[in-house]
């Protein structure tokens, strides 16, 4: 059997659904292929269930602050972890029903089939024994957690990933979290706040993707107040007594009941038989593609979402899908594809305090411009910030980076209260090409967390040359 369509999209997750939305505007001859289960990584096992889990853990943790405000009884509160996990699953199912429902509607209209696709030549894939030929393809097959095969074979279900964490009926008394990136930090802190004995491990010396030592070190110190974090040595796992696991890293050692492996996610490309489509892979096992078009080389194949290994974040996946879908439809119709300007990079870790990175990182700027020559760093320490003190969240630091010659904002790294909001404000600012002076000309209310941003802007402004100054803006920060 052979079916011919203009565009075939492999994967019905976030990127695939956004790609389908663009394709459907230009042609009704398209097909999505997905092996299931339907519903996006974000809704099923990622962004949404993790935030429900974090919210429950944070709410329980905040009982420790109540007595300082004259509110007593918090010490008598208890947590039922099986009920917390049941709540997470209930909320998760609600979130996942949205995208799953959209995919099911496409299935009813004949635009989606369930099955695993495999390229058989440059212009066709095979699914469930059926040959599907298309003028253009979009690969949006998502990703899966990285777990060393030897570990999985040796320890089995004693190893947990975010794909299985929320399916647990209960949590053990002790756990190790391998990887102190976004997922490891978020889940490690949340699990610790629910009363589990937790240790975090990472071979890197940084956490949460930070590259600025002035932010990274305070972040590590703050998170270590809640659970031990071992950095700078790879984790080794060994069987221990009573079916437990001995975790070693450098001079550190601990026996735990289970291990959450948060070592990143691997794009789901290995089953696609890409060589049949004449698609070469680089040393990372990924195809080279243009981020402005999502096109793989000069082929008629586009790639989007986690599958491209570029920025494995939902809002980037949706943009990937839109770009890939638009260009795949254009190519199928014999039209020129378009190059799209990508948005300012934005990454947020929902730890407490939040960690966030916006625009250019410190490491990139330091390597390309040079601190004290090409850019300045504006700082605000939140240990004394007024609103943060009121919230009993006065810890962390904000660093903003501005170009020396004209004060244009370039990026920021932060570990601070409500960084999820400050990061958005800075991303919008950088997207608009604003300068430090432009920002300082805007109103800041009192008392709010944003005043900390104002302080950092003043600090940066005071370091700029006279040529980057604007009359009427003082170079001395206002007090809290």
C-alpha positions, 0 to 999 in steps of 0.5 A: 500500500502506498499513500501520497501526501504533500507533507508528512510529519513524524511525531505528534508532540508539541513541535509536530502539532505546531508544524501541522497547524502551519501546514494545514493553512497551506494544504490539506494533504498532510499526515502525522505519524506517532507511535503514541501515547498521544500528548506532549512530553511537556504535558505528560512527563515534563513541564506541567506535572513537575510544576504541580509536584514542585508547588506541593513541595513548596507549599509544604516547605513554607510551613517553616516560615510561619512561626516567624510571622506569629502564625503557629501550628505549622510544625504540626503539618504533615505530608502524604506523598502517595496523595501528592503523587495522585494529585500530580497525576490527576492534574497531569492527565488534565493538562495532557488531555488538551494536546492529546485531544487535538491529535485525536481530532486529526486522527478522526479526520484522517490526518494522523496514524499511529505507528513508528515511521522508518525512512525507506528512501529519500522520499518515503517512510514506512509505517505499519507496512504502509509506504507513505511518500511525501514532498517534504517531511518534518521530523518531530519525534521528541526525546527520551531520558539518557540512562546508561544501558549498564545501569539500567540492566543492573538496577532495573526499576531502582532507577527512575527518570522523569518519564517514570517518577510521577507514576510512582505510588510512593517515594522511598526514604532516600534517593540520589539525583544524578545531574544538577541541571534543570530537571535534577535541581527542580526534582531534587529540591522538591523531593527533599522538601517532601522529607526524602533524604536526598543527595545531588551529584554532578560531574560539572562544577556548575548547576542549573546551566549557569556560567557566571561564577558570581551567580553559580556559587551563591546558587550552590550555597543556597541549594546546599542548605536544603540537600547535599550537592556533590560536584566535580566528579562523575557518579558511580553506582554499585549494588548495596545490601538489601537491594539498595544502591551505593552512590560514589562521587570523588570522596563522597559515598552514600547508600540510597533506595533509588536513583533519579537519573537526570542526565539529559534527554536524547533525541529519538532519531535512532529508529528512523533509518536516516541513512536511507534518506541520505541524512548524515549525522555529526559526532553528536549523532544529530543531523546538521540543520539551519536554525533559521529554516529548520531544514536539514542541509539541502534535503526536503526534510526539516527537523523540530523540537527536542529531536533537533537537540538545539534548545529542548524547551517548549517555547523553542519547540513550538517555534521550531514547529511553526518554522518547519511546518511553514517551510515544509509546506512551501517546499512541497508547493515549489515555493521558496522557504523563508529564514526566520529570526529566532527569539532571545534565548530564555531558560528558567529553573523552577528551583527556590530561588529560581535560576534563569538565563536570558540572552547571551551567557556570561561565558559567551560574552567573556570569550567574545567581548572580554569583561571590563573591555567589551561589556559591564556586569550590573549586580544586585545581591538580594540578601538585603532587598526590601521586598525579598525581606518581606517575603522571607526570600532574601537570598540570591543574586542578579547579574545583567550584562550590557555592552560597554560602548552604548549600554545595550543590554545583552544578557543576564544570569540570576538566582533570585526570588521570582526570577521567572518574571524578571527573566521575561522582562529582560528577555523582552527588553533585549528583544527590543534592543533597549539599553540600560538608560532606556530601562532606567527611564521606565517606572519602578514601583516600591516595594517590588522585586523589580527594584532589584533589577533597577539596582542592577541597572544602576550598577551597570550604568555607573560603569558605562563610559560618558558616551553611553550616558543620558542626561537626567539619569543619575549613576547612583542607585536609589535606596530600597 
